[in-house]
Amino acid sequence: MSLGCATTLRRALWLATVLGCLLTLTPVAAAAPAQAVHSEISGKLVDPQGVPVFGATVRAKGETNSAVREARTDEQGKFALSGLPPGHYLITAEAAAFVKLSLKIALGNGERRELQLAFQQLAEVTQSITVEGGAPTALAPDPTQRVVVHEQALDANPGRPGAPISIPGLPVETASGGIKAPQYFAPGVAGDHGEPIAQYFAVGGYLAQNNLPANAHGNGYADPNVLIPATIQSVAIDGGAFNVRQGNHSVDLAASYTPRDRLADFVQLTGDYRDLDLTSGWSPASPNANAWLAAEVSYGNGFLRRPEHRQQYKLNGYQQIEKGRHEITLLGIGYYGFSFVPGLIPIGVQVPGDTLDDRQLDRTRTFLLVATDTWKFGDKSQLSFSGLYRNYALTLRSNFGDGLIQQSESRNVAGGEALCLWSFRPWLVVEAGLDLRIELPYDLGLKRLDGAGQFTPVTSNDLTLSFAEPFASADGVLGRHLHYDAGVRQEQVWMKNVDKMNAAHSFDRLATLTLPKATLTFIPLPGTAAPTVAFSYGEAFHTEDPRIGTGNGEPTLLAPSRLYQLRISETLKQIEFGLTLKRASNAQELAKIDPDTGLQLAVGPSYNRVIVVSAQGNFSHGALYASYAQADSRDTLTGAPIPEAPRMIWDVVGSANHLPLGLQARAEAEYVRAKPLGDGFTGVPVRELRGAVARPFRESRMVLGVNFLLARGYTGQTTETVPFVGGTCTVECPVGVPLKSYVSVSWTYSFRK
């Protein structure tokens, strides 16, 4: 073989080898594609005015894979979702204040996508400290509705009993200290008199009433203290008379507490030199699971000289389940509380121990379970069924100057609601429903301690209160500028009173009322200088306490009222200004049961005229709200002022999220002018400055905080004939519970962001 042939052969063999290797490797290369690189979605979320939304939940759920990521927006509205494999995703953004936002995107391999998201429509609540004048809806027709969103509000009593959230413009009073149920007061409205202020737990759209008609201590008492503050998303406030879904006690006001969907696993310790509170919360690891369980334990002595020896135990639970078209929402509450109550003392008089009687106490137990099944038929209609069960018990010992008395009861409550909602056209949305409820307050009694040291009965009743309440309304837009809502609620209330002390006072009776409600709102085009103007009319009621003591004749069972309201609002440079004029006329009202005689106290027919001026602004680094309210509440027959109702209230609330050293702050200043107490007496003004300063650490997993209250005045102001060191009020004199200033510290640790 020649040299040329050998060279040619070697080249041919080399080419064949390379070709064979390539043919061998090609299937392997095809079977092993390039490794996927995780992608990321980030961006910013704002409200319809372009203001960043803080605390919203942004979620990415894979449509072609099982990937799920969730994040919360920071103070600038920013969020980031990392570690996402390529594929198609459904992006959702949710906040308690807005209609849910959703969009679909395709994410490439290793792609970093930045989104600019904006909520387009207000829902039933509005993101801010407290925003007024939101767009009316079928479920929230009152244009004055305002909402306290927890992230930007103040806890009213951190680490202590009382209302969980401070609501600007609505003073909260705890008439005797300790764990006694705190009561909201409104301009011209004494919350302790017949309780014309309703409270609800909003569970899946169902408003489960918290008021207790014919309570052992007062008619319609409602205790929000059973809620753990950290579990509350927001509180919505409206004039309950204008909403067909709100019934008993919704005369002047209605407050609805909305729970959160999820909690960051956390533990929180709050305390001062006399009180200690431990709270913990947990949610499932999966971001798709809307559920949580929270517990709170607190002990303390309060800040009066009489130690309260308070014990409180709370267990709250929540779960939301989605199955096909069904969305099932569950809320459970368990509560037990005990404290020695300091009680009322003469105003301006030094009383040893800040109490008239060391034996005064309060013992309360509550169990509540609420369930709602919402059946959605697309975007146009839905049907919901709801139910509740509650067990409640109270033992309260007080001394109002005539010796130690004991008020007690044991109660079972069962009820539910069926609600249909149809959206036919933009100009016609119809809702119709039926509320059913039965309340069984048994062993409802008043006893007095006699000379032998035994409690002897003064009154003793078993009650049955049954409610059947159908309602319907129509809501929609007329043209480009008008929004209307018109409805009617029918009240059918059956009461059975078994008087164990005097059978002649027993009765079995049915009472009915028809309550029309309507709101007409003028909405200007965006960008115009015209204000939003709304006029509302509504009729409301509350049930009278059927116990008549030694009174004569059959009592009035339902006390009706009529409300007129005019609301004018305008937004200028991200600040909303509002003016509200309201007039309420009430029929004969029987207020709380007199603790000394067991008789009802008649407030009488009355009217209440109110003017409220407010200004509210949300900014990138915080928010500010201010309101001034003036009321004139009088007896229709005599012209005398209605006792214990505040006449003038001003309130300023501010939040700052970016202070030096990484601090965040909230503050509220509230002033309630001295109010008439009856019999020619006037109380003293109440001044409160509460605040909270917090410093996050470790990417906000740990937060150290300082809470304070600078207070002056008295809560629970009324008149009584009481003894005190150095003398006795031979006639009634002003009494109350002294307000005390305090400072507490808190430590919070979240186990996952």
Residue pairs with C-beta under 8 A, 6 or more apart in sequence:
1 9
34 109
36 85
36 86
36 109
37 109
37 110
38 82
38 83
38 84
38 85
38 110
39 84
39 85
39 86
39 107
39 108
39 109
39 110
39 111
39 112
39 113
40 80
40 81
40 82
40 83
40 84
40 111
40 112
40 113
41 60
41 69
41 80
41 81
41 84
41 89
41 91
41 105
41 107
41 113
41 114
41 115
42 78
42 79
42 80
42 81
42 112
42 113
42 114
42 115
43 58
43 78
43 79
43 114
43 115
43 116
43 117
44 52
44 73
44 76
44 77
44 78
44 79
44 115
44 116
44 117
45 52
45 53
45 56
45 58
45 73
45 77
45 78
45 79
45 93
45 117
45 118
45 119
46 52
46 53
46 77
46 117
46 118
46 119
47 53
47 97
47 98
47 118
47 119
47 127
47 618
48 118
48 119
48 120
48 121
48 122
49 571
49 574
49 618
50 118
51 574
51 618
51 619
51 620
52 73
52 75
52 76
52 77
52 78
52 620
53 73
53 77
53 95
53 97
53 98
53 119
53 127
54 73
54 74
54 75
54 77
54 151
54 152
54 657
55 72
55 73
55 95
55 149
55 151
56 72
56 73
56 77
56 79
56 93
56 94
56 95
57 70
57 71
57 72
57 92
57 93
57 94
57 95
57 261
57 262
58 70
58 71
58 72
58 73
58 79
58 81
58 91
58 92
58 93
58 117
59 68
59 69
59 70
59 71
59 91
59 92
59 93
59 94
59 287
60 67
60 68
60 69
60 70
60 81
60 84
60 89
60 90
60 91
61 67
61 68
61 89
61 90
61 92
61 288
62 68
62 84
62 85
62 87
62 88
62 89
63 87
63 88
63 89
63 90
63 104
64 87
64 88
65 85
65 87
67 83
67 84
67 85
67 87
67 89
68 286
68 287
68 288
69 81
69 82
69 83
69 84
69 287
70 81
70 287
71 79
71 80
71 81
72 79
72 753
73 79
75 620
75 621
75 657
75 658
76 620
84 107
86 107
86 108
86 109
86 110
86 111
87 106
87 107
88 104
88 105
88 106
88 107
89 104
89 105
89 106
89 107
90 102
90 103
90 104
91 102
91 103
91 104
91 105
91 115
91 117
92 100
92 101
92 102
93 100
93 101
93 102
93 117
93 119
94 100
94 101
94 261
95 119
95 127
96 123
96 125
96 127
96 147
96 149
96 233
96 234
96 258
97 119
97 122
97 123
97 125
97 126
97 127
97 128
97 131
97 147
97 149
97 234
98 119
98 121
98 122
98 123
98 127
99 119
99 120
99 121
99 122
99 123
101 117
101 118
101 119
101 120
103 117
105 113
105 115
107 113
121 135
122 134
122 135
123 137
124 137
124 139
124 140
124 145
124 236
125 134
125 145
125 147
125 149
125 234
125 236
125 258
126 134
126 145
126 146
126 147
127 149
127 618
128 147
128 149
128 152
128 616
128 618
128 623
128 625
129 148
129 149
129 152
129 153
129 168
129 616
129 618
129 623
129 624
129 625
129 653
129 655
130 146
130 147
130 148
130 153
130 167
130 168
130 169
130 237
130 616
130 625
130 653
131 146
131 147
131 576
131 616
131 618
132 144
132 145
132 146
132 567
132 569
132 576
132 578
132 580
132 614
132 616
133 143
133 144
133 532
133 567
133 569
133 576
133 578
134 140
134 143
134 145
135 483
135 523
136 142
136 143
136 475
136 483
136 485
136 519
136 521
136 534
137 475
138 421
138 429
138 430
138 431
138 473
138 475
138 485
139 205
139 245
139 421
139 431
140 236
140 238
140 243
141 242
141 243
141 473
141 475
141 485
141 487
141 517
141 519
141 536
142 238
142 239
142 242
142 243
142 519
142 536
143 519
143 521
143 532
143 534
143 536
143 567
143 569
144 238
144 239
144 534
144 565
144 567
144 578
144 580
145 236
145 237
145 238
146 236
146 237
146 238
147 234
147 235
147 236
147 237
148 165
148 166
148 167
148 168
148 234
148 235
148 237
149 233
149 234
150 165
150 229
150 232
150 233
150 234
152 623
152 655
152 666
153 165
153 166
153 653
153 666
154 165
154 166
154 653
154 666
154 667
154 668
154 690
154 691
154 692
155 164
155 165
155 166
155 229
155 692
155 707
156 162
156 163
156 164
156 165
156 166
156 172
156 690
157 163
157 164
158 229
158 270
158 277
158 692
158 707
158 744
158 746
159 270
159 271
159 272
159 275
159 276
159 277
159 298
159 300
159 707
159 744
159 746
160 275
160 277
160 298
160 300
160 302
160 744
161 174
161 178
161 179
161 182
161 225
161 298
161 310
161 312
161 337
161 339
162 172
162 174
162 182
162 225
163 172
163 182
163 184
163 224
163 225
164 224
164 225
164 227
164 228
164 229
164 232
164 257
165 229
165 232
165 235
166 172
166 668
166 690
167 184
167 235
167 237
167 255
168 625
168 627
168 651
168 653
168 668
168 670
169 186
169 187
169 612
169 614
169 627
169 629
169 649
169 651
170 184
170 185
170 186
170 237
170 253
170 255
171 184
171 185
171 646
171 649
171 670
171 672
171 686
172 182
172 183
172 184
172 185
173 182
173 183
173 185
173 191
173 192
173 715
173 716
174 180
174 181
174 182
174 183
174 715
174 716
174 737
175 183
175 192
175 344
175 715
175 716
175 718
175 737
176 341
176 342
176 343
176 344
176 360
176 362
176 398
176 716
176 737
177 302
177 304
177 308
177 339
177 341
177 342
177 343
177 737
178 302
178 308
178 310
178 339
178 340
178 341
178 342
178 361
178 362
179 225
179 310
179 312
179 337
179 338
179 339
179 362
179 364
180 341
180 362
180 396
181 217
181 221
181 222
181 223
181 225
181 364
182 223
182 224
182 225
183 191
183 192
183 195
183 197
183 221
183 222
184 191
184 197
184 199
184 253
184 255
185 191
185 645
185 646
185 672
186 197
186 252
186 253
186 646
187 608
187 610
187 612
187 629
187 630
187 631
187 646
187 647
187 648
187 649
188 252
188 584
188 608
188 609
188 610
188 631
188 632
188 633
188 642
188 645
188 646
188 647
189 196
189 197
189 252
189 253
189 608
189 631
189 633
189 645
189 646
190 642
190 643
190 644
190 645
190 646
191 197
192 218
192 591
192 592
192 644
193 589
193 591
193 592
193 601
193 603
193 642
193 644
193 645
194 219
194 220
194 542
194 544
194 559
194 589
194 590
194 591
194 592
194 603
195 211
195 218
195 219
195 220
195 221
195 222
195 249
195 542
196 220
196 249
196 251
196 252
196 253
196 542
196 561
196 586
196 589
197 222
197 249
197 251
197 252
197 253
197 254
197 255
198 209
198 211
198 222
198 240
198 246
198 247
198 248
198 249
198 250
198 251
198 253
198 254
198 255
199 209
199 210
199 211
199 222
199 224
199 254
199 255
199 256
199 257
200 207
200 208
200 209
200 210
200 246
200 254
200 255
200 256
200 257
201 207
201 208
201 210
201 227
201 256
201 257
201 259
201 331
201 333
201 368
201 370
202 208
202 236
202 256
202 257
202 258
202 259
203 259
203 329
203 330
203 331
203 370
203 371
203 372
203 386
204 320
204 327
204 328
204 329
204 372
204 373
204 374
204 384
204 386
205 372
205 374
205 384
205 419
206 329
206 370
206 372
206 384
206 386
206 417
206 419
207 245
207 246
207 256
208 331
208 368
208 370
208 386
208 388
209 247
209 248
209 249
209 437
210 222
210 223
210 224
211 220
211 221
211 222
211 248
211 249
212 220
212 221
212 222
212 392
212 411
212 439
212 441
213 219
213 220
213 248
213 249
213 439
213 465
213 542
213 543
213 545
214 439
214 441
214 444
214 463
214 465
214 543
214 545
214 546
214 547
215 221
215 394
215 409
215 441
216 394
216 396
216 407
216 408
216 409
216 441
216 444
216 445
216 446
217 394
217 396
217 407
217 592
217 593
217 595
218 591
218 592
218 593
219 542
219 543
219 544
219 545
219 590
219 591
219 592
219 593
220 248
220 249
220 542
220 543
222 249
223 364
223 366
224 255
224 257
225 335
225 337
226 314
226 333
226 335
226 366
226 368
227 257
227 314
227 316
227 333
228 279
228 281
228 294
228 295
228 296
228 314
228 316
229 279
230 263
230 266
230 268
230 279
230 281
230 294
231 259
231 260
231 263
231 281
231 292
231 294
231 316
231 318
232 257
232 258
232 259
232 260
233 258
233 259
233 260
233 261
234 258
235 255
235 256
235 257
235 258
236 255
236 256
236 258
237 253
237 254
237 255
237 256
238 253
238 254
239 252
239 253
239 254
239 536
239 538
239 563
239 565
239 582
240 246
240 249
240 250
240 251
240 252
240 253
240 254
240 540
241 250
241 251
241 252
241 517
241 538
241 539
241 540
241 561
241 563
241 584
242 485
242 517
242 518
242 519
242 536
242 537
242 538
242 563
242 565
243 250
243 254
243 517
244 431
244 471
244 472
244 473
244 487
244 488
244 489
244 517
245 419
245 431
245 433
245 471
246 254
247 435
247 467
247 469
247 489
247 491
247 541
248 467
248 541
248 542
248 543
249 542
249 543
250 540
251 540
251 541
251 542
251 561
251 563
251 584
251 586
252 563
252 584
252 608
259 316
259 318
259 331
260 292
260 318
261 290
261 318
261 320
262 283
262 287
262 289
262 290
262 291
262 292
263 281
263 282
263 283
263 292
263 294
264 281
264 283
264 750
264 751
264 752
264 753
265 281
265 282
265 283
265 750
265 751
265 752
266 280
266 281
266 748
266 749
266 750
266 751
267 278
267 279
267 280
267 748
267 749
267 751
268 277
268 278
268 279
268 280
268 746
268 747
268 748
268 749
269 276
269 277
269 278
269 279
269 746
269 747
269 748
270 276
270 277
270 279
270 707
270 744
270 745
270 746
270 747
271 277
271 744
271 745
271 746
272 742
272 743
272 744
272 745
274 300
274 301
274 302
274 303
275 298
275 299
275 300
275 301
275 302
275 310
275 744
276 298
276 299
276 300
277 296
277 297
277 298
277 299
277 300
278 296
278 297
278 298
279 294
279 295
279 296
279 297
280 294
280 295
280 296
281 292
281 293
281 294
281 295
282 292
282 293
282 294
283 289
283 291
283 292
284 291
285 752
290 318
290 319
290 320
291 318
291 319
291 320
292 317
292 318
293 315
293 316
293 317
293 318
294 314
294 315
294 316
294 317
295 314
295 315
295 316
296 312
296 313
296 314
297 312
297 313
297 314
298 310
298 311
298 312
299 310
299 311
299 312
300 308
300 310
301 307
301 308
301 309
301 310
302 308
302 310
302 339
302 342
302 740
303 740
303 741
303 742
304 342
304 353
304 354
304 355
304 737
304 738
304 740
305 352
305 353
305 354
305 355
306 340
306 342
306 353
306 354
306 355
306 358
307 340
308 339
308 340
308 341
308 342
309 338
309 339
309 340
310 337
310 338
310 339
310 340
311 336
311 337
311 338
311 339
312 335
312 336
312 337
312 338
313 334
313 335
313 336
313 337
314 333
314 334
314 335
315 332
315 333
315 334
315 335
316 331
316 332
316 333
316 334
317 330
317 331
317 332
318 329
318 330
318 331
318 332
319 329
319 330
320 327
320 328
320 329
320 330
321 327
321 328
321 329
321 330
322 328
325 375
325 376
325 377
326 373
326 374
326 375
326 376
327 373
327 374
327 376
328 371
328 372
328 373
328 374
329 371
329 372
329 374
330 369
330 370
330 371
331 368
331 369
331 370
331 371
332 368
332 369
332 370
333 366
333 367
333 368
333 369
334 366
334 367
334 368
335 364
335 365
335 366
335 367
336 364
336 365
336 366
337 362
337 363
337 364
337 365
338 361
338 362
338 363
338 364
339 361
339 362
340 358
340 360
340 361
341 360
341 361
341 362
341 396
341 397
341 398
342 353
342 354
342 355
342 360
342 737
343 355
343 356
343 357
343 360
343 398
343 399
343 400
343 737
344 356
344 400
344 716
344 718
344 720
344 722
344 735
344 736
344 737
345 351
345 354
345 355
345 356
345 722
345 724
345 735
345 736
345 737
345 738
346 722
346 724
346 729
346 733
346 734
346 735
347 683
347 684
347 714
347 717
347 733
347 734
347 735
347 736
348 684
349 724
349 726
350 725
351 724
351 725
352 725
354 738
356 399
356 401
356 722
356 723
356 724
357 399
357 404
359 397
359 399
359 404
360 397
360 398
360 399
360 404
361 395
361 396
361 397
362 394
362 395
362 396
362 397
363 394
363 395
363 396
364 392
364 393
364 394
364 395
365 391
365 392
365 393
365 394
366 390
366 391
366 392
367 390
367 391
367 392
368 388
368 389
368 390
369 388
369 389
369 390
370 386
370 387
370 388
371 386
371 387
371 388
372 384
372 385
372 386
373 384
373 385
373 386
374 382
374 383
374 384
375 382
375 383
375 384
375 385
376 382
377 383
379 423
380 422
380 423
380 424
381 420
381 421
381 422
381 423
382 420
382 421
383 418
383 419
383 420
383 421
384 417
384 418
384 419
384 421
385 416
385 417
385 418
386 416
386 417
386 418
386 419
387 414
387 415
387 416
388 413
388 414
388 415
388 416
389 412
389 413
389 414
390 411
390 412
390 413
390 414
391 411
391 412
391 413
392 409
392 410
392 411
392 412
392 413
393 408
393 409
393 410
393 411
394 407
394 408
394 409
395 406
395 407
395 408
396 406
396 407
396 408
397 404
397 405
397 406
397 407
398 404
398 405
398 407
398 595
399 405
400 595
400 596
400 720
400 722
401 596
401 720
401 721
401 722
401 723
401 729
402 448
402 596
402 721
403 448
403 449
404 448
404 449
405 446
405 447
405 448
405 449
405 458
405 595
405 596
406 445
406 446
406 447
406 448
406 449
406 455
407 445
407 446
407 595
408 443
408 444
408 445
408 447
409 441
409 442
409 443
409 444
409 445
410 441
410 442
410 443
411 439
411 440
411 441
411 442
412 439
412 440
412 442
413 437
413 438
413 439
413 440
414 437
414 438
415 435
415 436
415 437
415 438
415 467
416 435
416 436
416 437
417 433
417 434
417 435
417 436
418 433
418 434
419 431
419 432
419 433
420 430
420 431
420 432
420 433
421 429
421 430
421 431
422 429
422 430
422 431
423 429
424 430
425 476
426 476
426 477
427 476
427 477
427 478
428 474
428 475
428 476
429 474
429 475
429 476
430 472
430 473
430 474
430 475
431 472
431 473
431 475
431 487
432 470
432 471
432 472
432 473
433 470
433 471
433 472
434 468
434 469
434 470
434 471
435 467
435 468
435 469
435 470
435 471
436 467
436 468
436 469
437 466
437 467
438 464
438 465
438 466
438 467
439 463
439 464
439 465
439 466
440 463
440 464
440 465
441 461
441 462
441 463
441 465
442 462
442 463
443 460
443 462
444 459
444 460
444 461
444 462
444 463
444 547
445 457
445 458
445 459
445 460
445 461
446 457
446 458
446 459
446 460
446 593
446 595
446 598
447 455
447 456
447 457
447 458
448 455
448 456
448 458
449 455
449 456
450 456
457 500
457 501
458 501
458 597
458 598
459 499
459 501
459 547
459 549
459 593
459 598
460 499
460 500
460 501
461 497
461 498
461 499
461 500
461 546
461 547
462 497
462 498
462 500
463 495
463 496
463 497
463 498
463 546
463 547
464 494
464 495
464 496
465 493
465 494
465 495
465 543
465 546
466 493
466 494
466 495
467 491
467 492
467 493
468 492
469 489
469 490
469 491
469 492
470 489
470 490
471 487
471 488
471 489
471 490
472 487
472 488
473 485
473 486
473 487
473 488
473 517
474 484
474 485
474 486
474 487
475 483
475 484
475 485
475 486
476 483
476 484
477 483
477 484
478 484
480 525
481 522
481 523
481 524
481 525
482 520
482 521
482 522
482 523
483 520
483 521
483 523
484 518
484 519
484 520
484 521
485 517
485 518
485 519
486 516
486 517
486 518
486 519
487 516
487 517
487 518
488 514
488 515
488 516
488 517
489 514
489 515
489 517
490 512
490 513
490 514
490 515
491 511
491 512
491 513
491 514
491 515
491 541
491 558
492 510
492 511
492 512
493 510
493 511
493 512
493 543
493 557
493 558
494 508
494 509
494 510
494 511
495 507
495 508
495 509
495 511
495 543
495 546
495 557
496 507
496 508
496 509
497 505
497 506
497 507
497 508
497 546
497 547
497 548
498 506
499 505
499 506
499 547
502 550
505 548
505 549
505 550
505 551
507 546
507 554
509 554
509 557
511 557
511 558
512 558
513 539
513 541
513 558
513 560
515 538
515 539
515 540
515 541
515 560
516 537
516 538
516 539
517 536
517 537
517 538
517 539
518 536
518 537
518 538
519 534
519 535
519 536
519 537
520 534
520 535
520 536
521 532
521 533
521 534
522 532
522 533
522 534
523 532
524 530
524 531
524 532
529 570
531 568
531 569
531 570
532 567
532 568
532 569
532 570
533 566
533 567
533 568
534 565
534 566
534 567
535 564
535 565
535 566
535 567
536 563
536 564
536 565
536 566
536 567
537 562
537 563
537 564
537 565
538 562
538 563
538 565
539 560
539 561
539 562
539 563
540 560
540 561
540 563
541 558
541 559
541 560
541 561
542 558
542 559
542 589
543 557
543 558
543 559
544 555
544 556
544 557
544 558
544 559
544 589
544 590
544 600
545 590
545 592
545 593
545 600
546 555
546 557
547 593
547 598
547 600
548 555
548 599
548 600
549 593
549 597
549 598
549 599
549 600
550 598
550 599
551 599
551 600
555 590
555 600
556 587
556 588
556 590
559 586
559 587
559 588
559 589
559 590
560 586
560 587
561 584
561 585
561 586
561 587
562 584
562 585
563 582
563 583
563 584
563 585
564 582
564 583
564 584
565 580
565 581
565 582
565 583
566 580
566 581
566 582
567 578
567 579
567 580
567 581
568 578
568 579
568 580
569 576
569 577
569 578
569 579
570 576
570 577
571 577
574 617
574 618
574 619
575 615
575 616
575 617
576 614
576 615
576 616
576 617
577 614
577 615
578 612
578 613
578 614
578 615
578 616
579 611
579 612
579 613
579 614
580 610
580 611
580 612
580 614
581 610
581 611
582 608
582 609
582 610
582 611
582 612
583 607
583 608
583 609
583 610
584 607
584 608
584 610
585 605
585 606
585 607
585 608
585 636
586 603
586 605
586 606
586 607
586 608
587 605
588 602
588 603
588 604
588 605
589 602
589 603
589 604
589 605
589 606
590 600
590 601
590 602
590 603
591 600
591 601
591 602
591 603
592 601
593 599
593 600
593 601
594 600
594 601
603 635
603 642
604 635
604 636
604 637
604 638
605 635
605 636
605 637
606 633
606 634
606 635
606 636
606 642
607 633
607 634
607 636
608 631
608 632
608 633
608 642
608 645
609 631
609 632
609 633
610 629
610 630
610 631
610 632
611 629
611 630
611 631
612 627
612 628
612 629
613 627
613 628
613 629
614 625
614 626
614 627
614 628
615 624
615 625
615 626
615 627
616 623
616 624
616 625
616 626
617 623
617 624
617 625
621 656
621 657
621 658
622 654
622 655
622 656
622 657
622 658
623 653
623 654
623 655
624 652
624 653
624 654
624 655
625 651
625 652
625 653
625 654
626 650
626 651
626 652
626 653
627 649
627 650
627 651
628 648
628 649
628 650
629 648
629 649
629 650
630 647
630 648
631 645
631 646
631 647
631 648
632 647
633 641
633 642
633 645
633 647
634 640
634 641
634 642
635 641
635 642
641 647
641 676
642 676
643 675
643 676
643 677
643 678
643 718
643 719
644 675
644 676
644 677
644 678
644 683
644 717
644 718
645 675
645 676
646 672
646 673
646 675
647 673
647 675
647 676
648 672
648 673
649 670
649 671
649 672
649 673
650 670
650 671
651 668
651 669
651 670
651 671
652 668
652 669
653 666
653 667
653 668
654 666
654 667
654 668
655 664
655 665
655 666
655 667
656 664
656 665
657 664
658 664
659 665
661 695
662 695
662 696
663 693
663 694
663 695
664 693
664 694
664 695
664 696
665 691
665 692
665 693
665 694
666 691
666 692
667 689
667 690
667 691
667 692
668 688
668 689
668 690
668 691
669 688
669 689
670 686
670 687
670 688
670 689
670 690
671 685
671 686
671 687
671 688
672 685
672 686
672 713
673 685
674 682
674 683
674 684
674 685
675 682
675 683
675 717
676 682
676 683
677 683
677 717
677 718
677 719
677 734
678 718
678 719
679 719
679 731
679 732
681 719
681 732
681 733
681 734
682 734
683 714
683 717
683 734
683 736
684 713
684 714
684 717
684 734
684 736
685 713
686 711
686 712
686 713
686 714
686 715
686 739
687 711
687 712
687 713
688 709
688 710
688 711
688 712
688 713
688 739
689 709
689 710
689 711
690 707
690 708
690 709
690 710
691 707
691 708
692 705
692 706
692 707
692 708
693 705
693 706
694 703
694 704
694 705
694 706
695 703
695 704
695 705
696 702
696 703
697 703
697 704
699 753
700 750
700 753
701 749
701 750
701 751
701 753
702 747
702 748
702 749
702 750
703 746
703 747
703 748
704 745
704 746
704 747
704 748
705 745
705 746
705 747
705 748
706 743
706 744
706 745
706 746
707 743
707 744
707 745
707 746
708 741
708 742
708 743
708 744
709 741
709 742
710 741
711 739
711 740
711 741
712 739
713 736
713 739
714 736
714 737
714 738
714 739
715 736
715 737
715 739
716 735
716 736
716 737
717 734
717 735
717 736
718 734
718 735
718 736
719 732
719 733
719 734
719 735
720 729
720 732
720 733
720 735
721 728
721 729
721 730
721 731
721 732
721 733
722 728
722 729
722 733
722 735
723 729
